Amino acid sequence: MQLGMVGLGRMGSNMTRRLMRGGHTMVVSDLSADAVKGLVGEGAVASASLDDLVGKLTAPRVAWIMVPSGDATEKTVQALLANMQADDTIIDGGNSYFKDDVRRSKICAAKGVHYIDVGTSGGVWGLERGYCMMIGGPKEAVLRLDPIFETLAPGRGDIPRTPGREKMTGTAAGTAEDGYIHCGPSGSGHFVKMVHNGIEYGLMQAYAEGFDIFKNATSKDLPEDIRYDLNLPDIAEVWRRGSVVSSWLLDLTAMALAENPTLAEYSGFVQDSGEGRWTIQAALEEAVPAEVLTAALYTRFRSRQDHTFAEKMLSAMRQKFGGHVEPKPH
């Protein structure tokens, strides 16, 4: 199939490469002329602008957007829509807020243009491993683009089948085992990806806190006979092999610790990309308790401060009621 790719960052460029390897024709656009030139050298067709990109696509046109969520995505959708016709398709594969998808889909539908939201997971490893995709939008439009999704997805690979899956046939079997699913109507793809990222925050926080406990097992505040000088790279490695807490996140943790057990090159300043906040907001709207995910998000906020005013308040109160003096910094 032919596809336009708008945004050639780490994700967009590698998705373009994977699609070209799968035999698809790619028309590319990016604010960086060098990014466009690089992919043209690998077989893509260059476009000088969004208008030019739409002009080089054959009807029914399909344009996939991989730009930052928010204003950049909004402007890109509007610019593409201005030049598209009925039965064309716009795909947002970034990390947009699902309620924005619902709104945009209605705007596109008024012109007869299909709008599909694709929550995409795979990061910088996606070129080789493939991309896990959670798709929202009109069923017919999604089915028509199945060759695109199938090429981007990891496929079944050597992952053992979940017991019971072998009994599913036809529609019930779906494409989940291939690494992509149609979640439902507009917004549902990004909604599932949003919660996916919220869960990711919690999993990462659990690993981080556990290894922090290991690191501080040598504390002089502990009795000498229960101080342990533990090998963190080895613990991460052994957990990868047969442990119930094994995961790809643990694989990446083991890799980082093998490179440098002290992680000295990292500052500990942890950003959040928005999905964690939106997940908590959804939990509030649904009155669903989400203590772990909320705590993980707040810890990311905390990582960006030396000390909060609240912590200073705690220290002051402890000093006033109990005479507790703050320890001097090491």
C-alpha positions in Angstrom: 0.0 0.0 0.0 0.9 3.7 -0.3 1.1 5.7 2.9 2.2 9.2 3.9 4.2 9.6 7.1 4.3 13.0 8.8 7.0 13.3 11.4 10.3 11.5 11.1 11.6 11.4 14.7 12.8 8.1 16.2 9.4 6.4 16.0 8.2 7.9 12.7 11.5 7.2 10.8 11.8 3.6 12.0 8.1 2.9 11.3 8.7 4.2 7.7 11.7 1.9 7.4 9.7 -1.1 8.6 6.9 -0.4 6.2 9.3 0.0 3.2 10.9 -3.3 4.1 7.4 -4.8 4.0 6.9 -3.5 0.4 4.8 -0.4 1.1 5.4 2.9 -0.8 6.1 5.8 1.6 5.7 9.5 1.0 7.4 11.4 3.9 7.3 14.8 5.4 9.2 16.5 8.3 10.3 19.9 9.4 13.9 18.6 9.1 15.0 18.5 5.5 17.9 16.2 6.5 15.4 13.7 8.0 13.5 13.6 4.7 16.7 13.4 2.7 17.9 10.5 4.8 14.8 8.4 4.2 14.6 9.3 0.5 18.1 7.7 0.3 16.5 4.6 1.6 13.6 4.5 -0.9 11.0 7.0 0.4 9.4 9.7 -1.7 10.0 13.2 -0.5 7.4 15.9 0.0 8.1 19.6 0.5 5.0 20.4 2.6 1.8 18.8 3.8 0.0 20.0 0.7 2.7 18.4 -1.4 2.4 15.1 0.6 -1.4 14.9 0.0 -0.8 15.7 -3.7 1.6 12.8 -4.0 -0.8 10.3 -2.5 -3.2 8.3 -4.6 -6.9 8.3 -3.6 -8.1 7.0 -1.3 -5.2 8.7 0.6 -3.8 7.6 3.9 -1.6 9.9 6.0 -0.1 8.7 9.3 0.9 11.4 11.9 3.8 10.9 14.3 4.4 14.3 15.8 4.2 15.5 19.5 0.7 15.4 21.0 -1.2 18.6 21.6 -0.9 21.7 19.4 1.5 20.1 16.9 -0.9 17.2 16.2 -3.9 19.5 16.1 -2.4 21.8 13.5 -1.2 18.8 11.4 -4.6 17.1 11.4 -6.3 20.4 10.3 -3.7 21.0 7.6 -4.1 17.5 6.1 -7.9 17.7 6.4 -8.0 20.9 4.4 -6.6 19.0 1.3 -8.2 15.6 1.8 -11.4 14.3 0.2 -14.1 11.8 1.2 -12.9 8.3 1.9 -9.3 9.5 2.7 -7.9 8.5 6.1 -5.9 10.4 8.8 -4.1 8.3 11.4 -2.8 9.7 14.6 -0.1 7.3 15.9 1.2 9.6 18.6 0.2 9.9 22.3 -2.9 12.1 21.9 -5.5 12.5 24.6 -8.4 10.2 23.7 -11.1 12.9 24.1 -9.2 15.0 21.4 -9.6 12.0 19.1 -13.3 11.9 19.6 -13.6 15.6 18.7 -11.3 15.3 15.7 -13.1 12.2 14.4 -16.3 14.2 14.2 -14.7 17.1 12.4 -13.2 14.6 9.9 -16.4 12.7 9.5 -18.2 15.9 8.5 -16.0 15.9 5.4 -16.2 12.2 4.8 -12.7 11.6 6.0 -11.9 8.6 8.3 -10.0 9.3 11.5 -8.1 6.5 13.2 -6.2 6.7 16.5 -3.4 4.2 17.0 -1.7 3.9 20.4 1.7 2.7 19.4 4.2 1.0 21.8 7.6 -0.2 20.8 9.9 2.8 21.2 13.4 2.7 19.6 13.3 -1.1 19.4 10.3 -1.2 17.1 12.2 -1.3 13.8 13.4 -4.8 14.6 10.9 -6.0 17.2 7.7 -4.5 15.7 5.1 -2.2 17.2 2.3 -3.2 19.5 -0.7 -1.2 18.3 -4.1 -0.4 19.9 -6.4 1.0 17.3 -9.6 3.1 17.5 -11.8 4.2 14.7 -14.4 3.1 12.1 -14.2 -0.7 11.6 -14.3 -0.6 7.8 -11.5 1.9 7.6 -9.4 0.0 10.1 -9.9 -3.3 8.2 -8.9 -1.7 4.9 -5.6 -0.7 6.4 -4.9 -4.1 7.9 -1.8 -4.6 5.6 -0.2 -1.6 7.1 -0.9 -2.7 10.7 0.2 -6.2 10.0 3.6 -5.0 8.6 4.2 -2.8 11.6 3.2 -5.4 14.2 5.6 -7.9 15.7 3.7 -10.9 14.5 3.4 -14.1 16.5 7.2 -14.8 16.7 8.2 -17.5 19.2 6.0 -16.3 22.1 4.1 -19.4 23.4 0.3 -19.2 22.9 -1.8 -18.4 25.9 -3.6 -21.6 27.0 -7.1 -21.5 25.7 -6.3 -19.3 22.7 -6.1 -22.3 20.4 -9.8 -22.8 20.8 -10.6 -19.4 19.5 -11.4 -19.3 15.8 -12.7 -16.7 13.3 -13.6 -13.3 14.6 -13.0 -14.4 18.2 -9.4 -15.2 17.4 -8.7 -11.6 16.1 -5.2 -10.2 15.7 -4.1 -9.8 19.3 -1.6 -12.6 19.0 -0.1 -10.8 16.1 0.5 -7.6 18.2 -2.4 -5.3 17.2 -6.1 -5.0 17.9 -9.0 -2.9 16.9 -10.2 -1.6 20.3 -13.4 0.0 19.2 -14.7 3.5 18.1 -12.7 6.7 17.9 -10.6 7.4 21.0 -10.5 3.8 22.2 -7.1 3.1 20.8 -5.5 6.0 22.6 -7.5 5.3 25.7 -6.1 1.7 25.9 -2.6 3.1 25.2 -3.0 5.8 27.9 -3.8 3.2 30.6 -1.0 1.0 29.2 1.4 3.9 30.0 -0.1 4.5 33.4 0.5 0.8 34.2 4.1 1.2 32.9 4.7 4.0 35.4 3.6 1.7 38.2 5.8 -1.2 37.0 8.8 1.0 36.6 8.3 2.5 40.1 8.1 -1.0 41.7 11.4 -2.1 40.1 13.0 1.2 41.0 12.0 1.0 44.7 13.0 -2.6 45.0 16.5 -1.9 43.7 16.8 1.2 45.9 16.2 -1.1 48.9 19.0 -3.4 47.6 21.3 -0.5 47.1 20.8 0.8 50.6 21.2 -2.6 52.3 24.7 -1.5 53.2 23.4 1.4 55.3 25.4 2.1 58.4 22.1 2.6 60.2 21.6 -1.2 59.9 23.0 -3.7 62.4 26.3 -5.0 60.9 25.0 -8.6 60.7 22.2 -7.6 58.3 24.1 -5.3 56.0 24.3 -6.8 52.6 26.6 -5.7 49.7 24.5 -7.0 46.9 25.4 -7.3 43.2 22.5 -5.4 41.5 23.4 -6.5 37.9 23.4 -10.1 39.0 20.0 -9.8 40.8 18.4 -8.2 37.7 19.9 -10.9 35.5 18.8 -13.9 37.6 15.3 -12.5 37.8 15.1 -12.5 34.0 15.4 -16.2 34.1 12.4 -18.0 35.5 11.2 -15.3 37.9 7.6 -14.3 38.1 8.7 -10.7 38.0 10.5 -11.1 34.6 9.5 -8.6 31.9 10.9 -6.5 29.1 11.3 -3.6 31.5 13.4 -5.9 33.7 15.4 -6.8 30.6 16.2 -3.1 30.0 17.0 -2.6 33.7 19.5 -5.5 33.6 21.0 -3.9 30.5 21.5 -0.5 32.2 22.9 -2.1 35.3 25.4 -4.2 33.3 26.6 -1.0 31.6 27.1 0.8 34.9 25.9 -0.6 38.3 25.9 2.8 39.9 23.8 4.4 37.1 26.0 7.5 37.7 25.3 8.9 34.2 21.6 9.5 35.2 20.4 12.5 37.2 17.2 10.9 38.5 15.1 13.7 36.9 12.1 11.8 35.5 9.7 13.3 33.0 6.1 12.2 32.4 4.7 12.4 28.9 1.1 13.0 29.8 -0.5 9.6 29.7 0.1 9.0 33.4 -1.9 12.1 34.3 -4.7 11.2 31.9 -4.9 7.7 33.3 -5.4 9.1 36.8 -7.9 11.6 35.5 -9.9 8.7 33.9 -9.7 6.8 37.2 -11.2 9.8 38.9 -14.0 10.1 36.4 -14.8 6.4 36.7 -14.4 6.5 40.6 -11.8 3.7 40.3 -9.1 3.5 43.0 -5.7 3.7 41.4 -3.3 4.1 44.4 -0.2 2.6 42.8 -0.5 4.4 39.5 -1.1 7.7 41.3 1.8 7.3 43.6 4.1 6.5 40.7 3.0 9.7 38.9 3.6 11.8 42.0 7.1 10.3 42.4 8.0 11.5 39.0 6.9 15.0 40.0 9.0 14.6 43.2 12.1 13.7 41.2 12.3 17.2 39.7 12.7 19.0 43.0 15.5 19.1 45.4 13.2 19.3 48.4 9.6 20.3 48.6 8.1 22.9 50.9 6.0 20.0 52.4 9.2 18.2 53.3 10.5 21.3 55.0 7.2 21.6 56.9 7.6 18.0 58.1 11.1 18.7 59.2 10.1 21.8 61.1 7.2 20.1 62.9 9.4 17.2 63.9 11.9 19.6 65.3 9.2 21.5 67.2 7.3 18.6 68.8 10.2 16.3 69.4 13.4 18.2 69.1 14.4 16.2 66.1 17.3 17.8 64.3 17.8 17.4 60.5 20.9 15.3 59.7 23.7 17.1 58.0 24.0 16.3 54.3 26.8 13.8 53.5 
